[in-house]
Amino acid sequence: MSYVFLALAIIAEVVATSALKASEEFSRFWPSVLVVVGYVTAFYLLTLVFRTLPVGITYAVWAGLGIVLVTLVGMVVYGERPDLPAVLGMALIIGGVAVIQVFSSSTAH
C-alpha cells in the first residue's frame, strides 16, 4: 500500500502546485482552497508512506515524479514549453527514479 499512498500523495501535490499558479497569489478562492487541501492531503499521505519506506527513497520518487508531472500540467494547462535542457534534465530524473526502483535494496520492505 505504501506505493499507492505515494502515488496519491504525488498526485495531490501536483494538483496543489498546479492550482497555486491558478490561485494568482491566493487572490482566487477556489484555486486557493485546492492548494491547501492538496498539500494537506499530500503530506498526510506521506506520513503513511514513511511507515514502511525510507525518507530518502520516498523523497527522491516524490520530487522526481512531481517535477515531471507538474511540467506536463504546465504544458497542457498553461501552454508552457520546456526547452531542450529542461527535457533532458527531466529524462535524467525519470532515469534516476527508475534506477532507485529497480536496483535499490532500500525500497524493499
MDAnalysis code that builds the backbone (N, CA, C; Angstrom):
import MDAnalysis as mda
import numpy as np

u = mda.Universe.empty(327, n_residues=109, atom_resindex=np.repeat(np.arange(109), 3), trajectory=True)
u.add_TopologyAttr("name", ["N", "CA", "C"] * 109)
u.add_TopologyAttr("resid", np.arange(1, 110))
u.add_TopologyAttr("resname", ["MET", "SER", "TYR", "VAL", "PHE", "LEU", "ALA", "LEU", "ALA", "ILE", "ILE", "ALA", "GLU", "VAL", "VAL", "ALA", "THR", "SER", "ALA", "LEU", "LYS", "ALA", "SER", "GLU", "GLU", "PHE", "SER", "ARG", "PHE", "TRP", "PRO", "SER", "VAL", "LEU", "VAL", "VAL", "VAL", "GLY", "TYR", "VAL", "THR", "ALA", "PHE", "TYR", "LEU", "LEU", "THR", "LEU", "VAL", "PHE", "ARG", "THR", "LEU", "PRO", "VAL", "GLY", "ILE", "THR", "TYR", "ALA", "VAL", "TRP", "ALA", "GLY", "LEU", "GLY", "ILE", "VAL", "LEU", "VAL", "THR", "LEU", "VAL", "GLY", "MET", "VAL", "VAL", "TYR", "GLY", "GLU", "ARG", "PRO", "ASP", "LEU", "PRO", "ALA", "VAL", "LEU", "GLY", "MET", "ALA", "LEU", "ILE", "ILE", "GLY", "GLY", "VAL", "ALA", "VAL", "ILE", "GLN", "VAL", "PHE", "SER", "SER", "SER", "THR", "ALA", "HIS"])
u.atoms.positions = np.array([
    [0.815, -1.215, 0.000],
    [0.000, 0.000, 0.000],
    [0.851, 1.268, 0.000],
    [2.091, 1.162, 0.428],
    [2.935, 2.358, 0.500],
    [3.063, 3.045, -0.852],
    [3.211, 2.255, -1.904],
    [3.367, 2.867, -3.225],
    [2.060, 3.465, -3.729],
    [0.941, 2.918, -3.312],
    [-0.356, 3.519, -3.650],
    [-0.478, 4.872, -2.953],
    [-0.132, 4.895, -1.652],
    [-0.174, 6.157, -0.915],
    [0.797, 7.170, -1.510],
    [1.980, 6.709, -1.922],
    [2.955, 7.617, -2.520],
    [2.429, 8.178, -3.838],
    [1.833, 7.334, -4.655],
    [1.263, 7.799, -5.928],
    [0.164, 8.828, -5.685],
    [-0.694, 8.565, -4.716],
    [-1.766, 9.513, -4.394],
    [-1.204, 10.815, -3.830],
    [-0.149, 10.719, -3.022],
    [0.493, 11.918, -2.481],
    [1.090, 12.765, -3.602],
    [1.706, 12.112, -4.561],
    [2.290, 12.833, -5.690],
    [1.194, 13.520, -6.504],
    [0.116, 12.816, -6.746],
    [-0.998, 13.407, -7.497],
    [-1.569, 14.611, -6.742],
    [-1.761, 14.476, -5.426],
    [-2.288, 15.589, -4.632],
    [-1.344, 16.782, -4.675],
    [-0.046, 16.515, -4.616],
    [0.938, 17.602, -4.664],
    [0.954, 18.273, -6.028],
    [0.829, 17.505, -7.081],
    [0.805, 18.066, -8.437],
    [-0.444, 18.933, -8.626],
    [-1.566, 18.472, -8.152],
    [-2.799, 19.261, -8.228],
    [-2.635, 20.563, -7.448],
    [-2.086, 20.462, -6.227],
    [-1.908, 21.650, -5.391],
    [-0.939, 22.639, -6.033],
    [0.170, 22.150, -6.546],
    [1.150, 23.036, -7.164],
    [0.587, 23.691, -8.418],
    [-0.153, 22.937, -9.185],
    [-0.770, 23.496, -10.390],
    [-1.817, 24.543, -10.037],
    [-2.567, 24.290, -8.980],
    [-3.580, 25.245, -8.537],
    [-2.932, 26.500, -7.946],
    [-1.708, 26.369, -7.448],
    [-1.016, 27.520, -6.871],
    [-0.865, 28.640, -7.902],
    [-0.541, 28.268, -9.122],
    [-0.450, 29.287, -10.181],
    [-1.830, 29.878, -10.460],
    [-2.835, 29.027, -10.522],
    [-4.193, 29.495, -10.808],
    [-4.765, 30.359, -9.676],
    [-4.223, 30.220, -8.467],
    [-4.734, 30.995, -7.335],
    [-4.380, 32.478, -7.440],
    [-3.422, 32.786, -8.330],
    [-2.990, 34.170, -8.522],
    [-2.671, 34.836, -7.179],
    [-1.656, 34.277, -6.528],
    [-1.184, 34.781, -5.230],
    [-2.283, 34.720, -4.173],
    [-3.044, 33.658, -4.179],
    [-4.138, 33.408, -3.241],
    [-5.233, 34.471, -3.316],
    [-5.402, 35.075, -4.475],
    [-6.461, 36.062, -4.645],
    [-7.739, 35.440, -5.211],
    [-7.664, 34.194, -5.666],
    [-8.846, 33.483, -6.178],
    [-9.186, 32.371, -5.194],
    [-10.429, 32.348, -4.749],
    [-10.836, 31.480, -3.642],
    [-10.680, 29.991, -3.939],
    [-11.345, 29.482, -4.970],
    [-11.367, 28.036, -5.194],
    [-9.999, 27.448, -5.533],
    [-9.220, 28.088, -6.383],
    [-7.863, 27.551, -6.575],
    [-7.048, 27.580, -5.280],
    [-7.264, 28.580, -4.446],
    [-6.556, 28.661, -3.165],
    [-6.965, 27.518, -2.234],
    [-8.244, 27.206, -2.225],
    [-8.733, 26.070, -1.430],
    [-8.088, 24.774, -1.934],
    [-8.026, 24.624, -3.237],
    [-7.421, 23.430, -3.830],
    [-5.945, 23.304, -3.440],
    [-5.245, 24.420, -3.363],
    [-3.846, 24.415, -2.940],
    [-3.737, 23.848, -1.521],
    [-4.518, 24.392, -0.606],
    [-4.428, 23.979, 0.793],
    [-4.851, 22.523, 0.963],
    [-5.967, 22.145, 0.383],
    [-6.446, 20.764, 0.502],
    [-5.457, 19.796, -0.142],
    [-4.920, 20.154, -1.290],
    [-3.972, 19.289, -1.973],
    [-2.713, 19.055, -1.175],
    [-2.136, 20.125, -0.613],
    [-0.909, 19.961, 0.168],
    [-1.158, 19.224, 1.478],
    [-2.253, 19.510, 2.150],
    [-2.571, 18.788, 3.394],
    [-2.748, 17.305, 3.097],
    [-3.461, 16.989, 2.033],
    [-3.659, 15.592, 1.638],
    [-2.330, 14.935, 1.299],
    [-1.508, 15.614, 0.525],
    [-0.220, 15.056, 0.115],
    [0.651, 14.755, 1.329],
    [0.744, 15.687, 2.256],
    [1.607, 15.468, 3.410],
    [1.045, 14.408, 4.356],
    [-0.269, 14.333, 4.480],
    [-0.842, 13.248, 5.289],
    [-0.501, 11.893, 4.678],
    [-0.682, 11.777, 3.366],
    [-0.362, 10.516, 2.703],
    [1.119, 10.166, 2.846],
    [1.979, 11.175, 2.817],
    [3.404, 10.911, 3.026],
    [3.673, 10.333, 4.405],
    [2.926, 10.763, 5.412],
    [3.130, 10.184, 6.745],
    [2.835, 8.695, 6.735],
    [1.889, 8.281, 5.917],
    [1.578, 6.854, 5.807],
    [2.682, 6.104, 5.069],
    [3.252, 6.744, 4.068],
    [4.341, 6.131, 3.296],
    [5.556, 5.904, 4.188],
    [5.835, 6.863, 5.063],
    [7.024, 6.777, 5.912],
    [6.957, 5.642, 6.926],
    [5.820, 5.005, 7.070],
    [5.729, 3.830, 7.942],
    [6.605, 2.693, 7.430],
    [6.742, 2.615, 6.099],
    [7.445, 1.461, 5.533],
    [8.588, 1.800, 4.589],
    [8.603, 2.975, 4.007],
    [9.663, 3.321, 3.062],
    [10.603, 4.362, 3.666],
    [11.883, 4.271, 3.349],
    [12.836, 5.253, 3.866],
    [12.559, 6.648, 3.316],
    [12.867, 7.655, 4.120],
    [12.569, 9.032, 3.750],
    [13.328, 9.461, 2.486],
    [14.573, 9.052, 2.344],
    [15.362, 9.447, 1.176],
    [14.801, 8.900, -0.117],
    [14.442, 7.635, -0.111],
    [13.865, 6.996, -1.301],
    [12.518, 7.627, -1.618],
    [11.707, 7.802, -0.592],
    [10.386, 8.399, -0.780],
    [10.509, 9.788, -1.383],
    [11.418, 10.584, -0.847],
    [11.556, 11.955, -1.332],
    [12.087, 11.999, -2.760],
    [12.996, 11.088, -3.090],
    [13.524, 11.047, -4.456],
    [12.410, 10.763, -5.461],
    [11.571, 9.794, -5.152],
    [10.463, 9.452, -6.048],
    [9.449, 10.588, -6.084],
    [9.101, 11.119, -4.922],
    [8.141, 12.220, -4.805],
    [8.582, 13.433, -5.621],
    [9.803, 13.853, -5.401],
    [10.304, 15.049, -6.074],
    [10.462, 14.823, -7.571],
    [11.047, 13.700, -7.934],
    [11.296, 13.426, -9.345],
    [10.026, 13.344, -10.163],
    [9.104, 12.530, -9.708],
    [7.857, 12.392, -10.467],
    [7.017, 13.662, -10.387],
    [7.075, 14.349, -9.254],
    [6.346, 15.614, -9.127],
    [6.827, 16.651, -10.131],
    [8.145, 16.755, -10.291],
    [8.708, 17.713, -11.255],
    [8.211, 17.415, -12.665],
    [8.285, 16.165, -13.041],
    [7.877, 15.784, -14.395],
    [6.384, 16.017, -14.599],
    [5.565, 15.615, -13.631],
    [4.115, 15.769, -13.788],
    [3.685, 17.233, -13.768],
    [4.297, 18.039, -12.909],
    [3.963, 19.468, -12.890],
    [4.349, 20.112, -14.221],
    [5.461, 19.694, -14.781],
    [5.861, 20.215, -16.087],
    [4.834, 19.845, -17.148],
    [4.353, 18.608, -17.126],
    [3.331, 18.185, -18.090],
    [2.042, 18.981, -17.915],
    [1.642, 19.213, -16.676],
    [0.450, 20.032, -16.424],
    [0.681, 21.451, -16.939],
    [1.865, 21.994, -16.696],
    [2.191, 23.327, -17.202],
    [2.082, 23.406, -18.712],
    [2.502, 22.342, -19.378],
    [2.411, 22.308, -20.838],
    [0.962, 22.286, -21.301],
    [0.162, 21.414, -20.686],
    [-1.222, 21.212, -21.129],
    [-2.129, 22.367, -20.694],
    [-2.024, 22.766, -19.442],
    [-2.958, 23.750, -18.888],
    [-2.523, 25.187, -19.166],
    [-1.228, 25.449, -19.022],
    [-0.751, 26.828, -19.109],
    [0.020, 27.136, -20.390],
    [0.152, 26.169, -21.276],
    [0.833, 26.392, -22.540],
    [2.327, 26.632, -22.407],
    [2.924, 26.194, -21.317],
    [4.362, 26.365, -21.108],
    [5.117, 25.305, -21.915],
    [6.251, 25.674, -22.441],
    [7.048, 24.748, -23.247],
    [8.467, 24.677, -22.695],
    [8.854, 23.532, -22.137],
    [10.234, 23.399, -21.651],
    [11.209, 23.324, -22.824],
    [12.399, 23.890, -22.627],
    [13.413, 23.827, -23.678],
    [14.159, 22.491, -23.590],
    [15.080, 22.269, -24.521],
    [15.797, 21.002, -24.599],
    [16.547, 20.657, -23.314],
    [17.283, 21.585, -22.695],
    [17.951, 21.228, -21.441],
    [16.965, 20.791, -20.344],
    [15.808, 21.423, -20.289],
    [14.805, 21.027, -19.301],
    [14.298, 19.617, -19.573],
    [14.044, 19.304, -20.820],
    [13.575, 17.962, -21.188],
    [14.646, 16.923, -20.865],
    [15.900, 17.224, -21.193],
    [16.989, 16.292, -20.886],
    [17.133, 16.096, -19.379],
    [17.019, 17.173, -18.624],
    [17.083, 17.070, -17.169],
    [15.981, 16.196, -16.607],
    [14.781, 16.356, -17.137],
    [13.664, 15.529, -16.669],
    [13.847, 14.068, -17.064],
    [14.448, 13.822, -18.215],
    [14.749, 12.444, -18.612],
    [15.730, 11.820, -17.617],
    [16.704, 12.592, -17.178],
    [17.646, 12.093, -16.174],
    [16.942, 11.815, -14.845],
    [15.998, 12.668, -14.483],
    [15.227, 12.452, -13.252],
    [14.446, 11.146, -13.343],
    [13.760, 10.934, -14.461],
    [12.995, 9.697, -14.646],
    [13.930, 8.496, -14.581],
    [15.091, 8.625, -15.214],
    [16.072, 7.546, -15.153],
    [16.528, 7.275, -13.730],
    [16.745, 8.331, -12.960],
    [17.157, 8.170, -11.567],
    [16.097, 7.472, -10.730],
    [14.848, 7.857, -10.908],
    [13.756, 7.204, -10.182],
    [13.682, 5.728, -10.583],
    [13.848, 5.439, -11.862],
    [13.822, 4.045, -12.322],
    [14.961, 3.241, -11.704],
    [16.151, 3.811, -11.646],
    [17.289, 3.112, -11.035],
    [16.995, 2.805, -9.570],
    [16.445, 3.775, -8.863],
    [16.105, 3.555, -7.450],
    [15.112, 2.404, -7.320],
    [14.068, 2.426, -8.123],
    [13.025, 1.413, -8.011],
    [13.515, 0.024, -8.395],
    [14.349, -0.055, -9.405],
    [14.778, -1.358, -9.911],
    [15.953, -1.927, -9.121],
    [16.900, -1.088, -8.744],
    [18.150, -1.599, -8.201],
    [18.373, -1.373, -6.718],
    [17.660, -0.461, -6.092],
    [17.939, -0.153, -4.698],
    [17.298, -1.169, -3.766],
    [18.100, -1.713, -2.861],
    [17.552, -2.625, -1.861],
    [16.852, -1.845, -0.747],
    [17.018, -0.539, -0.713],
    [16.363, 0.286, 0.298],
    [14.857, 0.353, 0.143],
    [14.356, 0.031, -1.045],
    [12.913, 0.132, -1.279],
    [12.175, -1.138, -0.902],
    [12.883, -2.207, -0.624],
    [12.229, -3.488, -0.305],
    [11.946, -3.571, 1.193],
    [10.662, -3.469, 1.547],
    [10.256, -3.618, 2.947],
    [9.006, -4.425, 3.025],
])
